Amino acid sequence: MSEILDDSFEPKAVHDHFMKLTTKYHPSGEENQVREYVIECAKKIEGVEVIHYDPGAKDPGERVIVLRRKGSGDYASDPYVTLQAHMDMVCSPDKKIFPLNVFGYLDNEGAKWIKAGHTDSIDNPEKGTTLGADDGIGVASILTLLEDEKLKDYPLECFFTVQEETDMGGAANFDKGLLIGRRYINLDAEVVDTIIYGSAGGCSVQYEGNFTLSSIPGGFVNLKLSISGLLGGHSGININSGRLNAIKVLTEILIRFNKRLTNIDVDGEGIKSYDLRLISLQRDEDPISNKIPSCASAIITIPSGDKEKFVTDFKAYCEALKVQSQPEENLIYEIEEVTQNSFDEASTDALLCLLQRIPHGAIRMIPEKPALVETSSNLANISLQNVLIKASNRSSDMDSMTSLIQIQKSIGELFKHTVEVSDSYPAWKPNDESDLLHKADGVYKQIYPEGHKETVIHAGLECSYIVEKYGDSIDCISIGPTIINPHTGGERLKADTVETFYKAVTNLIQELFKKSE
């Protein structure tokens, strides 16, 4: 463990709990090692009662944990404040990353950051892993808050959920009777000077269709094209930041090089088009729906005589793409010869045109807040076993969501694909009159005299299910430290913001229990 990490990551108890969590296997749906750790810690804290913990539970709603500590002294009869975090993490590049290799480093401006993976991943995210600060810092902070002597008299209810990163299964399916607190602080935000009080809803969309296989003609050669090294990122928070989608990149390349669709013939050195047929197209990483695809590959077949020119053109096109598509300077491309059967011409062309037309990125901004995304879609995965294409939609306006789904269904029907919608989750409608928000605003003004932000985000938060379950009887906000590039090998935690975040939570709890003069 580096000295930078030890010296900058405070409070020490948050640091210690978080470092323990990074050694434990906890992908979404497989959180038992962290569940056991939370209970182990809870049993050591005086006055903490385990309200709900079923070690053998399989259903996500049953695998949540609820802890409570009653108030004492002047606060013995006060209502609980609920603190919540999720115990799972996105595992990129795969689930084999545990225990995480965590290190600290200084950036060019002297700021201290926490990261995971090889130390070379500071500049090359391909060599990094996810850190799990989303939401390991939330879990570590709750355990520390329960241990904090300054807070021991306040009634706290602590809610630990599972599967947030896949389907929010814990928050969606837990028994409504488990929580009695009605002031609810979610510790899963990712910008330290920002209070979140609303979030987008979403759903999954799947296109399914058929294709026709064809024998590869004599005199053809098969080539595998790969794109990797893209930034990827969170499909909500980063959807409007100009990051490339690897599936979309390959689709545009294949359309540009397909003579039947583009029909560009040139003499000399210019990029031309080819008699191209598709064999496969896939995302080359775990198909996480809330992560923008950062790597993908396609296998195509072209006339053998065109191989040398095609390879030259492909490399030239990718080099131009790197220049045109900042900030994707780490884009990596590869091409190699392989063997397999192909789609026929019509199936190749139809699939590429379908992929080109499937919406990806920001679809609509919030009219009253034009800097904020209202509706978006992430083209998340493709499998050509029987042509399954998956996308993930988000919107804070259900009418806009309905319109987007209708567009997606129309596109699917045009190409004879059925389109199914599933895994919907609700939006968290902002409440500008929230007392909890106003109290937090006062606390943040003290910490950030130069200003802070209060906003809604274009991402799904578990608060949406909490508000759906309890309605107007519950008051929610979400706060957290600063985390950059979550869900990617470039994920990093700004070290000094953990202490600032912890101070904000502590001060807010104290403010909520302040007695009138």
VOGU-3710 file (C-alpha; in Angstrom, 3 decimals, decimal comma):
1> mseilddsfe> 0,000/0,000/0,000  1,541/3,298/-1,048  2,312/6,198/1,251  0,191/8,485/-0,929  -2,784/6,240/-0,330  -2,307/6,143/3,438  -1,670/9,853/3,890  -4,509/11,238/1,808  -7,449/8,886/2,289  -9,308/9,957/5,440
11> pkavhdhfmk> -11,027/9,240/7,772  -8,787/6,271/8,517  -11,777/4,078/9,395  -13,350/4,699/5,968  -9,986/3,921/4,370  -9,637/0,674/6,326  -13,160/-0,552/5,615  -12,856/0,300/1,929  -9,509/-1,482/1,574  -11,072/-4,569/3,150
21> lttkyhpsge> -13,902/-4,410/0,614  -11,440/-4,328/-2,296  -10,190/-7,780/-1,259  -13,666/-9,308/-1,320  -15,402/-10,789/-4,353  -18,637/-8,839/-4,878  -19,993/-8,603/-8,442  -23,691/-7,865/-8,795  -25,713/-10,834/-7,568  -22,690/-12,350/-5,780
31> enqvreyvie> -22,273/-10,024/-2,812  -22,103/-12,604/-0,003  -18,517/-11,821/1,037  -19,417/-8,163/1,560  -22,736/-9,079/3,219  -20,810/-11,207/5,716  -18,312/-8,395/6,316  -21,067/-5,862/7,031  -22,668/-8,189/9,585  -19,300/-9,007/11,141
41> cakkiegvev> -18,635/-5,272/11,624  -22,175/-4,532/12,841  -21,917/-7,116/15,627  -18,865/-5,304/17,010  -20,575/-1,898/17,262  -22,318/-1,178/20,542  -26,078/-0,696/20,280  -26,396/-1,783/16,621  -29,231/-4,236/15,983  -29,430/-6,466/12,922
51> ihydpgakdp> -33,010/-5,994/11,738  -32,747/-8,044/8,573  -30,056/-10,430/7,369  -30,688/-13,814/5,789  -27,316/-15,460/5,042  -28,868/-18,080/2,754  -31,252/-15,821/0,848  -31,321/-16,072/-2,953  -33,914/-13,446/-3,897  -32,332/-9,960/-4,162
61> gervivlrrk> -35,082/-8,424/-2,038  -34,199/-10,875/0,741  -30,427/-10,393/0,441  -30,542/-6,772/1,581  -29,315/-5,865/5,069  -31,005/-3,495/7,510  -29,259/-2,326/10,692  -30,597/0,027/13,330  -29,242/1,859/16,365  -31,752/3,547/18,637
71> gsgdyasdpy> -31,314/7,122/19,759  -30,256/7,872/23,297  -30,316/10,828/25,692  -32,020/13,851/24,146  -32,581/11,851/20,943  -34,145/8,730/22,437  -37,553/9,375/20,884  -36,409/11,021/17,624  -37,243/9,392/14,267  -34,520/7,511/12,414
81> vtlqahmdmv> -32,422/8,892/9,593  -31,777/6,211/6,945  -28,371/5,856/5,280  -28,126/3,648/2,194  -25,426/2,187/-0,073  -25,180/-0,799/-2,415  -22,803/-3,723/-1,830  -22,142/-4,750/-5,452  -19,766/-3,297/-8,046  -19,199/-3,384/-11,783
91> cspdkkifpl> -16,276/-5,716/-12,496  -14,266/-4,574/-15,505  -12,660/-6,099/-17,461  -14,125/-9,229/-15,799  -14,907/-10,888/-12,454  -11,343/-12,158/-12,012  -10,046/-8,820/-10,699  -10,208/-9,687/-6,976  -8,391/-8,914/-4,781  -8,000/-5,500/-6,380
101> nvfgyldneg> -4,542/-3,998/-6,774  -5,188/-0,571/-5,247  -2,659/2,241/-5,428  -2,479/5,999/-4,965  -0,834/8,584/-7,188  -0,470/12,324/-7,751  -1,747/13,925/-10,950  0,007/16,766/-12,760  -1,747/19,339/-10,580  -0,776/17,665/-7,319
111> akwikaghtd> -4,193/16,132/-6,607  -4,171/12,684/-5,015  -6,177/9,859/-6,587  -6,951/6,241/-5,740  -7,017/3,668/-8,535  -6,911/-0,083/-9,203  -5,066/-2,288/-11,669  -1,556/-1,912/-13,055  0,123/1,397/-12,283  0,429/1,997/-16,047
121> sidnpekgtt> -3,383/2,287/-16,126  -3,105/5,930/-15,012  -2,461/6,741/-18,666  -3,779/3,528/-20,236  -7,169/2,418/-18,834  -6,827/-0,904/-20,699  -4,375/-1,918/-17,938  -6,744/-0,879/-15,151  -9,720/-2,404/-13,397  -12,747/-0,934/-11,765
131> lgaddgigva> -12,043/0,257/-8,227  -15,436/-0,352/-6,657  -15,577/3,086/-5,049  -19,061/2,933/-6,608  -20,346/2,107/-4,035  -17,691/0,711/-1,730  -17,113/4,182/-0,322  -20,807/4,350/0,608  -20,638/1,006/2,432  -17,370/1,909/4,194
141> siltlledek> -18,752/5,316/5,207  -21,924/3,875/6,747  -19,910/1,439/8,851  -17,677/4,303/9,963  -20,646/6,537/10,786  -22,018/3,805/13,047  -18,648/3,609/14,808  -18,288/7,400/15,112  -18,431/8,521/18,752  -19,777/11,952/17,709
151> lkdyplecff> -22,913/10,295/16,329  -23,550/7,566/18,901  -26,662/9,227/20,390  -28,473/9,715/17,063  -30,999/7,115/15,819  -29,608/5,706/12,562  -31,099/3,147/10,195  -28,668/1,630/7,674  -29,794/-0,055/4,478  -27,387/-2,099/2,324
161> tvqeetdmgg> -28,694/-3,242/-1,059  -27,608/-5,696/-3,776  -27,612/-5,858/-7,575  -27,764/-2,092/-8,024  -25,462/-2,254/-11,019  -27,622/-4,728/-12,960  -31,322/-4,407/-12,167  -31,496/-2,651/-8,756  -32,994/-5,921/-7,565  -32,466/-5,252/-3,863
171> aanfdkglli> -34,097/-1,831/-3,835  -36,880/-2,967/-6,167  -37,910/-6,083/-4,252  -37,295/-5,619/-0,520  -40,184/-5,739/1,944  -41,580/-2,234/2,397  -41,990/-2,885/6,117  -38,227/-3,143/6,675  -37,559/0,609/6,723  -39,100/2,999/9,237
181> grryinldae> -36,912/6,062/8,632  -38,417/8,701/6,355  -35,359/10,919/5,856  -33,299/8,913/3,388  -29,686/9,691/2,393  -28,293/7,632/-0,482  -24,449/7,570/-0,488  -23,949/6,680/-4,154  -23,357/10,033/-5,878  -20,087/10,788/-7,661
191> vvdtiiygsa> -19,400/14,541/-7,441  -18,462/15,777/-3,986  -19,899/19,314/-4,191  -23,228/18,200/-5,672  -26,525/17,212/-4,021  -28,728/15,004/-6,208  -32,478/15,108/-5,704  -33,804/13,366/-8,812  -32,763/10,747/-11,383  -33,818/9,174/-14,669
201> ggcsvqyegn> -35,906/6,053/-15,109  -34,997/3,418/-17,668  -35,642/0,129/-19,414  -33,934/-2,514/-21,525  -34,773/-2,966/-25,195  -34,011/-6,118/-27,178  -34,169/-6,523/-30,964  -34,438/-10,091/-32,271  -34,431/-11,233/-35,882  -33,275/-13,840/-38,384
211> ftlssipggf> -30,532/-13,955/-40,983  -29,379/-16,200/-43,818  -26,001/-17,940/-43,812  -24,096/-18,452/-47,022  -21,037/-20,462/-47,958  -18,008/-18,291/-48,444  -17,261/-18,024/-52,167  -14,015/-19,362/-53,512  -11,247/-16,820/-53,610  -12,404/-14,959/-50,475
221> vnlklsisgl> -10,391/-14,340/-47,295  -11,744/-13,831/-43,758  -10,488/-10,927/-41,665  -11,108/-10,074/-38,002  -11,362/-6,354/-37,237  -11,041/-5,207/-33,612  -11,614/-1,877/-31,910  -10,546/-1,400/-28,278  -9,110/1,137/-25,869  -12,159/3,416/-25,970
231> lgghsginin> -13,096/5,324/-22,825  -16,458/3,609/-22,411  -17,921/4,898/-19,175  -21,297/5,145/-17,468  -24,130/5,023/-20,000  -26,013/7,745/-18,134  -23,460/10,159/-16,714  -21,104/9,950/-19,720  -23,668/9,520/-22,514  -23,425/13,163/-23,574
241> sgrlnaikvl> -19,633/13,521/-23,397  -18,807/12,482/-26,969  -17,407/9,055/-26,102  -17,430/6,479/-28,883  -19,431/3,241/-28,754  -17,266/0,391/-30,095  -20,250/-1,386/-31,708  -21,285/1,812/-33,484  -17,691/2,471/-34,592  -17,405/-0,953/-36,227
251> teilirfnkr> -20,842/-0,564/-37,809  -19,847/2,725/-39,447  -16,546/1,226/-40,641  -18,301/-1,770/-42,195  -20,917/0,405/-43,880  -18,218/2,720/-45,256  -16,266/-0,260/-46,652  -19,335/-2,133/-48,013  -19,611/-1,569/-51,789  -23,320/-2,481/-51,874
261> ltnidvdgeg> -24,124/0,265/-49,335  -21,498/2,920/-50,063  -20,227/2,039/-53,577  -17,097/4,194/-53,528  -14,485/3,238/-56,112  -11,292/5,234/-56,293  -8,091/5,084/-58,206  -4,757/5,560/-56,506  -4,407/6,029/-52,771  -7,966/6,878/-51,693
271> iksydlrlis> -10,079/4,601/-49,464  -12,401/2,475/-51,602  -15,320/0,091/-50,898  -15,408/-3,698/-51,172  -17,540/-6,808/-51,751  -17,830/-7,351/-48,011  -19,885/-9,944/-46,127  -20,321/-10,215/-42,389  -19,454/-13,327/-40,377  -19,711/-12,044/-36,809
281> lqrdedpisn> -19,967/-8,872/-34,747  -19,688/-8,802/-30,957  -18,821/-6,775/-27,892  -15,511/-8,026/-26,455  -16,178/-7,450/-22,746  -18,872/-8,253/-20,212  -22,075/-6,906/-21,825  -22,934/-4,546/-18,967  -25,936/-2,507/-20,079  -25,012/0,592/-18,074
291> kipscasaii> -21,525/0,806/-19,581  -20,826/2,280/-23,027  -19,094/-0,492/-25,047  -15,352/0,171/-25,175  -14,245/-2,787/-27,308  -15,804/-4,866/-30,076  -14,786/-7,033/-33,007  -16,164/-8,170/-36,357  -15,195/-10,947/-38,734  -15,791/-10,262/-42,407
301> tipsgdkekf> -14,961/-11,925/-45,709  -13,708/-10,116/-48,837  -12,107/-11,176/-52,143  -8,550/-12,376/-51,522  -7,181/-10,036/-54,137  -8,466/-7,041/-52,135  -6,826/-8,043/-48,850  -3,718/-5,864/-49,061  -5,643/-2,764/-50,116  -8,373/-3,402/-47,520
311> vtdfkaycea> -5,835/-3,687/-44,683  -4,235/-0,409/-45,767  -7,611/1,333/-46,022  -8,813/0,012/-42,660  -5,708/1,289/-40,888  -5,955/4,673/-42,611  -9,639/5,012/-41,692  -8,939/4,182/-38,023  -6,055/6,653/-37,855  -8,355/9,360/-39,211
321> lkvqsqpeen> -11,031/8,353/-36,705  -8,585/8,788/-33,808  -7,870/12,341/-34,925  -11,550/13,200/-35,454  -12,901/11,609/-32,271  -11,156/13,270/-29,349  -10,928/12,413/-26,492  -10,483/8,837/-27,821  -6,728/9,057/-28,423  -6,238/5,575/-26,891
331> liyeieevtq> -8,297/3,884/-29,625  -6,593/0,630/-30,663  -7,365/-1,230/-33,896  -6,232/-4,642/-35,115  -6,783/-6,789/-38,193  -5,906/-10,468/-38,691  -6,828/-13,361/-40,967  -9,220/-16,053/-39,591  -11,623/-18,784/-40,891  -15,507/-19,147/-40,631
341> nsfdeastda> -18,859/-19,081/-42,575  -20,618/-15,810/-43,454  -23,956/-14,029/-43,692  -25,206/-13,653/-47,227  -25,117/-10,240/-48,861  -28,691/-9,250/-47,999  -28,344/-10,265/-44,326  -25,031/-8,423/-44,054  -26,475/-5,223/-45,483  -29,707/-5,361/-43,483
351> llcllqriph> -27,928/-5,930/-40,168  -25,446/-3,112/-40,736  -28,216/-0,705/-41,719  -30,246/-1,718/-38,656  -27,268/-1,124/-36,351  -26,643/2,238/-37,980  -30,220/3,361/-37,343  -30,591/2,081/-33,778  -30,473/5,190/-31,547  -27,400/5,669/-29,388
361> gairmipekp> -26,413/8,654/-27,268  -28,332/11,661/-26,027  -31,760/11,813/-27,692  -33,296/14,862/-25,979  -32,200/17,474/-23,429  -34,410/18,777/-20,600  -36,141/21,842/-22,107  -35,966/23,871/-18,884  -32,349/22,748/-18,221  -30,716/22,396/-21,644
371> alvetssnla> -27,358/21,352/-20,196  -28,932/18,163/-18,755  -29,823/15,049/-20,739  -33,478/14,054/-20,500  -33,590/10,945/-22,734  -30,853/8,669/-24,052  -30,101/5,166/-25,257  -26,967/3,011/-25,046  -26,443/0,371/-27,743  -25,096/-2,148/-25,257
381> nislqnvlik> -24,586/-5,536/-26,915  -24,982/-7,722/-29,980  -24,944/-11,501/-30,429  -25,205/-13,111/-33,860  -26,154/-16,610/-32,729  -29,726/-15,646/-33,600  -29,233/-11,874/-33,949  -29,952/-10,380/-30,527  -29,236/-6,670/-30,119  -29,643/-5,001/-26,740
391> asnrssdmds> -29,969/-1,360/-25,764  -30,474/0,466/-22,477  -32,798/3,499/-22,377  -32,918/6,286/-19,792  -35,304/9,197/-19,371  -36,612/11,510/-16,682  -39,787/12,024/-18,743  -41,976/9,000/-19,377  -43,643/10,551/-22,454  -40,213/10,930/-24,040
401> mtsliqiqks> -39,346/7,367/-23,046  -42,534/6,132/-24,725  -41,647/8,053/-27,885  -38,128/6,596/-27,935  -39,448/3,056/-27,532  -41,877/3,639/-30,395  -38,992/4,794/-32,606  -37,024/1,686/-31,667  -39,984/-0,567/-32,437  -40,536/1,121/-35,809
411> igelfkhtve> -36,878/0,650/-36,722  -37,072/-2,992/-35,680  -40,223/-3,611/-37,728  -38,616/-1,996/-40,783  -35,865/-4,624/-40,625  -38,224/-7,479/-39,597  -36,961/-7,650/-36,010  -39,219/-8,017/-32,996  -38,542/-5,485/-30,243  -39,167/-6,371/-26,584
421> vsdsypawkp> -39,024/-3,968/-23,632  -38,126/-5,240/-20,140  -36,442/-4,431/-16,815  -38,093/-1,045/-16,467  -37,242/1,080/-13,449  -38,938/4,303/-12,371  -37,718/7,871/-12,497  -37,094/9,742/-9,249  -39,064/12,947/-9,691  -37,326/15,939/-8,062
431> ndesdllhka> -39,023/17,667/-5,126  -37,910/21,284/-4,935  -39,740/21,673/-1,604  -37,788/18,869/0,082  -36,899/19,709/3,708  -33,971/17,276/3,552  -32,662/19,048/0,446  -32,939/22,437/2,159  -31,096/21,149/5,244  -28,366/19,671/3,048
441> dgvykqiype> -28,158/22,949/1,118  -27,376/24,778/4,375  -24,672/22,263/5,281  -23,060/22,436/1,834  -23,050/26,249/1,894  -20,875/26,061/5,006  -18,490/23,559/3,402  -18,444/25,235/-0,030  -18,735/29,008/0,500  -17,886/29,550/-3,186
451> ghketvihag> -20,898/27,511/-4,245  -22,190/23,967/-4,743  -24,715/22,296/-7,055  -28,157/20,801/-6,589  -29,269/18,777/-9,590  -31,033/15,773/-11,089  -28,873/13,240/-12,932  -29,228/11,177/-16,064  -28,604/7,885/-14,331  -30,637/5,395/-12,353
461> lecsyiveky> -30,470/5,615/-8,576  -32,100/3,312/-6,051  -33,898/6,331/-4,611  -36,355/5,931/-7,493  -37,618/2,655/-6,030  -37,646/4,083/-2,508  -39,841/6,999/-3,588  -42,049/4,625/-5,574  -42,553/2,426/-2,486  -43,120/5,143/0,113
471> gdsidcisig> -44,451/8,055/-1,927  -44,645/11,498/-0,355  -43,954/10,085/3,107  -40,220/9,805/2,382  -37,662/12,527/1,644  -34,533/11,597/-0,376  -31,218/13,017/-1,482  -28,029/11,406/-2,827  -24,460/12,564/-2,098  -20,947/11,137/-2,418
481> ptiinphtgg> -17,238/11,818/-3,027  -15,756/12,472/-6,478  -15,380/9,366/-8,642  -14,176/9,658/-12,247  -14,900/7,128/-15,035  -16,900/4,584/-12,992  -17,590/1,202/-14,635  -14,255/1,315/-16,525  -10,586/0,470/-16,105  -10,062/4,207/-15,700
491> erlkadtvet> -12,190/4,484/-12,538  -10,522/6,661/-9,910  -11,449/8,240/-6,591  -10,258/11,722/-5,643  -8,752/11,005/-2,250  -9,326/14,273/-0,388  -13,008/14,346/-1,331  -13,696/11,318/0,880  -12,960/13,335/4,018  -15,033/16,277/2,720
501> fykavtnliq> -17,909/13,949/1,881  -17,740/12,294/5,298  -17,803/15,718/6,946  -20,883/16,638/4,903  -22,753/13,487/5,962  -21,753/13,960/9,601  -22,765/17,625/9,646  -26,058/16,842/7,912  -26,948/14,168/10,460  -26,190/16,597/13,265
511> elfkkse> -28,262/19,308/11,568  -31,235/16,942/11,170  -31,224/16,232/14,898  -30,576/19,801/16,033  -33,016/20,839/18,749  -34,891/24,116/18,534  -33,556/26,853/20,809
//
